[in-house]
C-alpha cells in the first residue's frame, strides 16, 4: 500500500460518527510527513496474542531515574523474530502500515516513542519518532487548517 492508500484506509476505517473521519483526514498530512522520512511502507510490530503492542522500558545511562517506554518497529520479519522478546510463544510479529503505526502512537499515552529499525539486519541503529514531536507536528497542521477555514475580517 502506498502512503496515500494507507491514509485513505485510516480515514475510511475511522468510526463513522460524523467527526472522526474528518479529524483523521486533517492530521493525515502530519502522518505523511513523518512517514516520508522513514524508509519502509510497513514495519513489523511485536504484539501479544491479544494484539497488545510489546513495550520496552529504556533507562538513561547516566540519569538512573530517567526512563522511557518504546515500541520497536522492525523492517523485516527476520529482525522482529530475532528480538529476544519474540522467543515468548505468546508474542508474534505483525506487519503494519507505517502510517497506522504513527496514528497508534498518538493515542498510546503509555508509549513515549517508536524506534524504527530501518536497515534489515542492523538492530543497533534506529530512527526514533517521539509521541511528543508527532503531537506537536499534528498540532501545527491543525492550527494551519483552522487558520484556512477562518473568514478574513475585512471580507465584503
C-alpha positions as CSV (number, residue, x, y, z in Angstrom):
1,X,0.0,0.0,0.0
2,X,1.3,3.5,-0.8
3,X,1.2,6.2,1.8
4,X,-1.8,7.7,0.2
5,X,-3.6,4.4,0.2
6,X,-2.7,3.9,3.9
7,X,-4.0,7.3,4.9
8,X,-7.2,6.7,2.9
9,X,-7.6,3.4,4.7
10,X,-7.2,5.2,8.1
11,X,-9.9,7.7,7.1
12,X,-12.3,5.0,5.8
13,X,-11.9,2.8,8.8
14,X,-12.3,5.6,11.3
15,X,-15.5,5.5,13.4
16,X,-18.3,6.9,11.3
17,X,-19.5,9.3,13.9
18,X,-19.5,12.4,11.7
19,X,-16.4,13.9,13.2
20,X,-13.6,11.3,13.4
21,X,-13.1,10.7,9.6
22,X,-12.6,14.5,9.1
23,X,-10.2,14.7,12.1
24,X,-8.2,11.8,10.7
25,X,-8.1,13.4,7.3
26,X,-6.9,16.7,8.9
27,X,-4.0,15.0,10.6
28,X,-3.1,12.9,7.6
29,X,-0.5,15.4,6.3
30,X,1.4,15.2,9.5
31,X,1.4,11.4,9.4
32,X,2.5,11.5,5.8
33,X,5.3,14.0,6.6
34,X,6.8,11.7,9.3
35,X,6.2,8.5,7.2
36,X,8.1,10.0,4.2
37,X,11.2,10.4,6.4
38,X,11.2,6.6,7.1
39,X,12.4,4.1,4.6
40,X,9.6,1.5,4.5
41,X,5.9,1.4,3.9
42,X,5.4,-1.3,6.5
43,X,7.1,-2.5,9.7
44,X,6.7,-5.4,12.0
45,X,5.5,-4.8,15.5
46,X,5.8,-7.3,18.3
47,X,2.3,-8.0,19.8
48,X,0.8,-10.3,22.3
49,X,-1.9,-12.7,21.2
50,X,-4.4,-10.2,22.4
51,X,-2.9,-7.7,19.9
52,X,-1.3,-5.5,22.6
53,X,1.9,-3.9,21.5
54,X,5.1,-5.0,23.3
55,X,6.7,-2.1,25.1
56,X,10.3,-1.9,26.3
57,X,11.3,0.4,29.1
58,X,14.7,2.0,28.5
59,X,16.8,3.5,31.2
60,X,19.1,6.5,30.7
61,X,22.7,5.6,31.1
62,X,23.7,8.4,33.4
63,X,20.4,9.5,34.8
64,X,19.1,6.4,36.6
65,X,15.7,7.9,37.3
66,X,15.1,8.8,33.6
67,X,13.1,6.2,31.7
68,X,11.0,6.0,28.6
69,X,8.7,3.4,27.1
70,X,9.4,2.5,23.5
71,X,7.9,0.2,20.9
72,X,10.3,-1.3,18.3
73,X,9.3,-1.3,14.6
74,X,11.3,-3.8,12.5
75,X,12.0,-3.5,8.8
76,X,11.8,-7.3,8.3
77,X,10.1,-10.3,9.9
78,X,13.5,-11.8,10.4
79,X,14.7,-8.9,12.5
80,X,11.5,-8.9,14.5
81,X,11.7,-12.6,15.3
82,X,15.4,-12.2,16.3
83,X,14.4,-9.9,19.2
84,X,14.6,-11.8,22.5
85,X,11.1,-10.9,23.4
86,X,9.8,-12.8,20.3
87,X,11.0,-16.0,21.8
88,X,7.9,-15.9,24.1
89,X,5.2,-18.1,22.4
90,X,2.6,-15.5,23.4
91,X,4.3,-12.9,21.3
92,X,4.0,-12.6,17.5
93,X,5.4,-10.1,14.9
94,X,2.7,-8.5,12.8
95,X,3.2,-6.3,9.7
96,X,1.6,-2.9,9.9
97,X,1.5,0.1,7.5
98,X,3.8,2.9,8.7
99,X,1.0,5.5,8.9
100,X,-1.1,3.2,11.1
101,X,1.8,2.8,13.5
102,X,2.2,6.5,13.7
103,X,-1.5,7.0,14.2
104,X,-1.5,4.5,17.0
105,X,1.5,6.3,18.6
106,X,-0.7,9.4,19.0
107,X,-3.3,7.5,21.1
108,X,-0.9,5.4,23.2
109,X,-0.1,7.6,26.1
110,X,2.0,5.0,27.8
111,X,4.4,4.9,24.9
112,X,7.0,7.7,24.6
113,X,8.4,6.8,21.2
114,X,8.7,4.2,18.5
115,X,12.2,3.1,17.3
116,X,12.1,2.2,13.6
117,X,14.9,-0.1,12.7
118,X,15.3,1.0,9.1
119,X,18.1,-1.3,7.8
120,X,17.3,-5.0,7.8
121,X,19.9,-6.9,9.8
122,X,21.0,-3.8,11.7
123,X,19.4,-3.6,15.2
124,X,22.0,-1.3,16.6
125,X,20.8,1.9,14.9
126,X,17.2,3.1,14.6
127,X,15.2,6.2,13.9
128,X,13.2,7.4,16.9
129,X,9.9,9.1,16.5
130,X,8.6,10.5,19.7
131,X,5.0,10.9,20.6
132,X,5.6,14.5,21.7
133,X,7.2,15.5,18.4
134,X,4.4,13.8,16.4
135,X,1.8,15.5,18.5
136,X,3.5,18.9,18.0
137,X,3.5,18.4,14.3
138,X,-0.2,17.4,14.3
139,X,-1.0,20.5,16.4
140,X,0.8,22.6,13.8
141,X,-1.2,21.1,11.0
142,X,-4.5,21.5,13.0
143,X,-3.7,25.2,13.6
144,X,-2.9,25.6,9.9
145,X,-6.2,24.0,8.8
146,X,-8.2,26.1,11.3
147,X,-6.5,29.3,10.0
148,X,-7.5,28.4,6.4
149,X,-11.1,28.0,7.5
150,X,-11.4,31.4,9.1
151,X,-13.1,34.1,7.2
152,X,-10.9,37.3,6.9
153,X,-12.4,40.2,9.0
154,X,-12.2,42.6,6.0
155,X,-14.3,40.4,3.6
156,X,-17.0,42.5,2.0
